[in-house]
Each structure stands twice: as structure tokens, then as C-alpha cells.
């Protein structure tokens, strides 16, 4: 495909890419997992932006007198990182791998019904439901514990949960703070770090439950030429438009990421190759018909994409490598097209 350009118009191209997940493990029996000793401080494990003082939920300065604080659980690390859950009075909140869990985890060492937290008139009660690997508050294993604000709960290998009392203003601030650690600042899409975590969790779930998973990798065609001709401000605007198009009409199950530079990814959860290719081609067409207007200029964009389906008995990097190889073929064959991994 030749690149056609005039003084104010340049045809460039983009490649396609890939929320909530069902982490339940279907195995009826839990297996013992040897957990690492908790010899790392909580501050080392928390995103830097979320490190707060022990004495208050958010340093105290955000609380507005008169606003009622309610109990919340904040997932600081693990597959559900950045999620915040309300604790409803007298309704047990169950953590585990079972489909019925309120906080559904696919974390090694988490039992099907691992723990529950109940908002009672006597306080917020944390209970171990007979898990094989235990429930910890800080570094202390507990069977039943009345939670204090800012207690840190650990379950499994990687899941860390904070208990906090928050008013609506504090909750929104905390939500934004956590999301900033997972989002790309320019496009608002999930970032590369979160892609790596999500890909690992999704492929693990596919292995356990025999689910389908597909990945599309997108690359903006001729993006360097665009930057060189019009500057990085125009390039940034083009990336924002591509991000909007990739996220347009995305299903709740799908996750869209900025992988790096002008590359994007979409993880299509519980979707086979045919469905992923159809969704990817739809986005390619949408971007081809998108006009980026910036300081009086009109720019036409195109993208190239490679699509791969996860195969059983392969590691998490296999699907990434195959989609990337298909993307390379799309670029080599003329750009502005979708190629399927063999």
C-alpha cells in the first residue's frame, strides 16, 4: 500500500489490540500451596501513589465533616487490583475461587471459599472459612479478627486487600489514585504493566477452565512519518483518536491496552479466533474512516493488526508471540489489514 500525502493530509496506519474476569477454579478439591514468607513490607508491594499513613484512610485531609464514612475493601495487588467493594450491613462478603464469591480470585493458594468479611453491629469481622493456606492481617495469621481501619489483609500468593472507612469523596479519590497506576496517561487505556498482569491471569484461567481467549495487537501505520512531519503534539492527538476507536463498543469482558509507543492490544475474553478477527476488522475499518482534526489539519489514519487464539498446553507468551508475528506479516504485506496467526 503506497502512502499518499498532500500538504495537509497524510495517510497513516494503526494496528489493533485487546474487563472483569471470572477467576473461579472449577476443581472440587483445593491443593496446598506453599506460600512465601511475608517478609516484604506492605509499602514495598503497594503502588507508590497509594502509600498512605496507617492512622487514616487517606491522610485525613480529604474527609469533610458531616459526610458519613462507610466500610470499604480496596484491592491493592492481585488480579482485581484497584477494585473497591462496599460492605453491606449483615451481608457476608466472601473471598475465594468459587463462582459465588463476592471477590472472585484466581490466585494460587486461594481456596474456593477462602474467607468472609461481615459488617456487623459489633464491628467488621474477618473470618477464615477453613482455607488451606490461611488468612493474614499484616503478618499475623488469623481465624477470626475484628478489623481496624487501614488493616492489611493477605490471601493467596499475590492478593493484598486494605480495609478502610471512607466517605464518598475519599472513595472517589482513592479510586482515581489506584486507577492512575494502571492507566496510560495519554490515552486513558490500561498500560503495559496491567497488560502483563492480565495476560498472565487470563491464560491461567483458560488452562483451569478450558476457556477461549484471543489477542489482537495493533500498530499505527507510518506513525514515525506522521511525527516527523507534524510533530509530537499531532502524533499524540492521533494516538488518542486510535484509543477511542479501539475502545468503541468494547464488551465489558474485553480489555484494551496501550502496549507501548504506537502499539495497542485487546484481550478478547471467552472469544474464539473467528469472533476476535471480526471485532478486529471492525476496528480497522473504523480507524480507516476516522479523520483526526488538529490545528486546521485533517489526518487520515490506518492500522495493521495481528490476531491469535490461545492454545491449550502453551505458556502465556505463546499467544503474544504469535499475534506479534501476524502483525509483522500485516505490515510487510502492505499495512491497513488484519492477519491471523497460523
C-alpha positions in Angstrom: 0.0 0.0 0.0 1.5 3.3 -1.1 1.4 6.2 1.3 -0.4 9.2 -0.3 0.2 12.6 1.2 -0.5 16.2 0.4 0.5 19.4 2.2 -2.2 18.9 4.8 -3.2 15.2 4.5 -1.2 12.1 5.2 -2.4 8.5 5.2 -1.0 6.7 8.1 -1.8 3.3 9.7 -2.6 1.7 13.1 -2.6 -1.9 14.4 -5.4 -3.4 16.6 -5.1 -4.6 20.2 -7.1 -6.2 23.3 -12.6 -6.4 31.9 -13.6 -8.1 34.6 -12.6 -11.7 34.7 -14.1 -14.8 36.2 -11.3 -16.3 38.2 -13.1 -19.2 39.7 -11.3 -22.5 39.6 -13.6 -25.5 38.9 -11.6 -28.1 40.6 -13.6 -29.5 43.6 -10.5 -30.0 45.7 -8.1 -27.4 46.9 -4.4 -28.2 46.8 -1.9 -27.0 49.3 0.3 -24.2 48.0 3.5 -23.2 49.8 3.3 -19.5 50.3 6.3 -17.3 50.6 7.1 -15.8 54.0 5.6 -12.3 54.4 8.9 -10.6 54.9 8.3 -7.8 52.5 6.8 -4.6 53.8 3.3 -3.5 52.6 4.8 -0.2 51.3 7.1 -2.2 49.0 4.1 -4.0 47.5 1.7 -1.1 47.2 1.9 1.3 44.2 3.8 4.3 45.3 0.9 6.6 44.7 -1.2 4.6 47.2 1.1 4.6 50.1 -0.8 6.2 53.0 -0.4 6.8 56.7 -1.6 4.0 59.0 -3.6 6.3 61.1 -6.2 7.4 58.5 -7.7 6.2 55.2 -6.1 8.9 53.1 -4.1 11.1 55.4 -7.3 12.6 56.9 -7.2 15.8 54.9 -10.0 14.8 52.5 -12.7 13.9 54.9 -15.4 16.5 55.0 -17.2 16.9 58.4 -20.8 15.7 58.1 -20.1 13.1 55.4 -20.6 9.6 56.8 -17.8 7.1 56.4 -18.7 3.6 55.3 -16.6 0.4 55.3 -14.8 -0.5 52.1 -12.3 -3.1 50.8 -9.6 -1.9 48.5 -7.7 -4.5 46.4 -4.1 -3.2 46.3 -2.5 -6.1 44.4 -3.5 -9.2 42.5 -5.9 -9.9 39.6 -8.5 -7.5 40.9 -6.1 -4.7 41.7 -7.8 -1.2 42.1 -11.3 -2.7 42.7 -13.2 -1.2 45.7 -16.0 -3.1 47.4 -18.7 -1.8 49.8 -19.5 -3.9 52.9 -23.3 -4.1 53.3 -24.6 -4.5 56.9 -25.2 -8.1 57.9 -24.3 -9.5 54.4 -21.2 -11.7 54.5 -18.7 -10.8 51.8 -17.0 -14.0 50.6 -13.5 -14.1 49.1 -12.5 -17.2 47.1 -12.3 -19.1 43.8 -15.9 -20.3 43.7 -18.2 -18.6 41.2 -20.5 -17.5 44.0 -17.7 -15.4 45.7 -18.1 -11.7 46.1 -14.4 -11.2 45.4 -13.6 -13.8 42.8 -9.8 -14.6 42.6 -7.6 -16.8 40.5 -4.7 -16.6 42.9 -2.6 -19.6 43.7 -3.2 -20.6 47.3 -6.8 -19.2 47.5 -9.4 -21.8 48.4 -12.9 -22.0 46.8 -14.4 -20.3 49.9 -11.3 -18.8 51.5 -12.6 -16.1 53.9 -15.5 -13.8 54.6 -15.9 -10.3 56.0 -19.2 -9.3 57.7 -20.3 -5.8 58.6 -22.0 -6.4 62.0 -23.2 -4.1 64.8 -20.2 -5.4 66.8 -17.7 -4.4 64.1 -16.2 -5.6 60.8 -15.5 -9.3 61.3 -12.9 -11.2 59.2 -13.2 -15.0 59.3 -11.2 -17.8 57.8 -13.6 -20.3 56.1 -11.3 -23.2 56.5 -8.8 -22.2 53.8 -5.8 -24.4 53.3 -3.2 -21.6 53.3 -4.6 -19.2 55.8 -5.8 -15.6 56.2 -3.3 -12.9 57.4 -3.8 -9.5 58.8 -0.4 -7.9 58.4 2.0 -10.7 59.0 -0.3 -12.5 61.6 -2.4 -15.4 60.6 -5.9 -15.1 62.0 -9.0 -17.3 62.2 -11.4 -14.6 63.4 -10.5 -10.9 63.7 -12.2 -7.6 64.2 -10.8 -5.3 61.6 -9.4 -1.8 62.3 -9.3 0.9 59.7 -6.3 0.5 57.4 -5.7 -3.1 58.3 -4.0 -5.0 55.5 -5.4 -8.5 54.6 -3.4 -11.0 52.7 -4.8 -14.1 51.0 -3.1 -16.4 48.5 0.3 -15.5 46.9 -0.3 -12.1 45.5 -3.6 -10.7 46.7 -3.4 -7.8 49.2 -6.6 -6.1 50.4 -6.9 -3.0 52.6 -9.9 -2.3 54.9 -10.8 1.4 55.2 -13.6 3.7 56.3 -14.4 6.2 53.6 -16.8 8.9 52.8 -17.8 9.3 49.1 -15.1 12.0 48.4 -12.4 9.8 49.9 -13.6 6.8 47.9 -13.5 8.6 44.6 -10.1 10.0 45.3 -8.7 6.5 46.2 -10.3 5.0 43.1 -8.6 7.6 40.9 -5.3 7.1 42.7 -5.4 3.4 42.1 -6.5 3.7 38.5 -3.6 6.1 37.8 -1.2 3.2 38.5 -2.9 1.1 35.8 -3.8 3.6 33.1 -1.7 5.2 30.4 -1.7 8.9 31.0 -2.0 9.9 27.3 -4.8 7.6 26.1 -6.6 6.6 29.3 -6.3 2.9 28.3 -4.8 0.3 30.6 -1.0 0.3 30.5 1.7 -2.3 29.7 2.1 -3.3 33.3 -1.5 -4.1 33.6 -1.5 -6.0 30.3 1.3 -8.3 31.6 -0.7 -9.0 34.8 -4.0 -9.5 33.0 -2.5 -11.8 30.3 -1.0 -14.0 33.0 -4.2 -14.2 34.9 -6.4 -14.8 31.8 -4.2 -17.6 30.4 -4.1 -19.3 33.9 -7.9 -19.2 33.9 -8.1 -20.7 30.4 -5.9 -23.6 31.5 -8.1 -24.3 34.5 -11.5 -23.9 32.9 -10.8 -24.7 29.2 -12.0 -21.3 28.2 -11.3 -19.4 25.0 -9.1 -16.3 24.8 -7.9 -14.3 21.8 -5.5 -11.4 21.5 -5.2 -8.7 18.9 -2.1 -6.5 18.6 -2.4 -3.2 16.6 0.2 -0.9 15.3 -0.4 2.6 13.8 0.9 2.6 10.2 3.6 5.1 9.3 3.5 6.7 12.7 7.1 7.9 12.6 6.4 9.7 9.4 3.5 11.5 11.0 5.6 12.6 14.0 8.4 13.7 11.8 6.1 15.8 9.5 3.7 17.3 12.0 5.4 17.0 15.4 4.6 15.0 18.6 1.6 17.1 19.5 -0.2 15.9 16.4 1.1 12.3 17.0 -0.3 12.4 20.5 -3.7 13.5 19.2 -3.6 10.7 16.6 -2.9 8.1 19.4 -5.8 9.5 21.5 -8.2 9.0 18.5 -6.9 5.5 17.9 -7.5 4.7 21.6 -11.1 6.0 21.3 -11.8 3.8 18.2 -10.3 0.7 19.8 -12.4 1.1 22.9 -15.6 1.9 20.9 -18.4 -0.5 21.7 -15.9 -2.8 23.6 -17.7 -5.5 25.5 -17.5 -5.5 29.3 -15.4 -8.7 29.1 -12.8 -7.2 26.7 -9.7 -5.2 27.9 -8.0 -2.5 25.7 -4.4 -1.6 26.4 -1.7 0.8 25.1 1.2 -1.7 24.8 3.8 0.9 24.1 4.5 3.7 21.6 2.0 3.4 18.8 1.1 -0.3 19.6 -2.1 -1.3 21.3 -3.6 -4.7 22.4 -7.1 -6.1 23.0 -7.7 -9.2 25.1 -10.9 -10.8 23.9 -12.1 -12.9 26.9 -14.1 -16.1 26.2 -13.8 -15.4 22.4 -12.5 -17.7 19.7 -10.5 -16.7 16.7 -13.4 -16.0 14.4 -15.1 -13.6 16.8 -11.8 -11.8 17.5 -11.0 -11.4 13.9 -14.4 -9.9 13.2 -14.1 -7.4 16.1 -10.6 -6.5 15.0 -11.6 -5.9 11.4 -14.4 -3.7 12.6 -12.0 -1.5 14.5 -9.6 -1.4 11.5 -12.4 -0.1 9.3 -13.5 2.4 12.0 -10.0 3.9 12.2 -9.6 4.0 8.4 -12.7 6.2 8.3 -11.6 8.4 11.2 -10.4 11.9 10.5 -8.1 13.5 13.0 -8.5 17.3 13.1 -5.7 19.2 14.7 -4.9 22.9 14.3 -6.7 23.1 10.9 -5.2 19.9 9.5 -7.1 16.7 8.7 -5.2 13.5 9.0 -6.4 10.0 7.9 -5.2 7.1 9.9 -4.9 3.4 9.2 -3.8 0.5 11.4 -2.4 -3.0 10.9 -3.3 -5.9 13.3 -2.3 -9.4 14.1 -4.8 -11.8 15.8 -4.0 -15.1 17.7 -6.1 -17.5 19.7 -4.8 -19.1 22.9 -3.9 -22.7 22.5 -4.0 -25.3 25.4 -0.7 -26.5 26.7 1.1 -23.3 25.8 2.6 -20.6 28.0 1.3 -17.1 28.3 3.9 -15.7 25.9 3.0 -18.0 23.1 -0.2 -16.1 22.2 1.7 -12.8 22.4 4.4 -14.0 20.1 2.0 -15.5 17.5 -0.1 -12.3 17.4 3.0 -10.2 17.1 4.2 -12.4 14.2 0.9 -12.0 12.4 1.1 -8.2 12.9 4.5 -8.2 11.3 3.0 -10.0 8.3 0.3 -7.4 8.0 2.8 -4.6 7.9 5.0 -6.5 5.4 2.1 -7.2 3.1 1.1 -3.6 2.7 -0.4 -2.4 6.0 -4.0 -1.4 6.8 -5.0 -5.0 7.1 -5.7 -7.8 9.7 -3.6 -11.0 9.6 -4.4 -14.2 11.5 -1.6 -16.1 13.3 -1.1 -19.6 11.9 
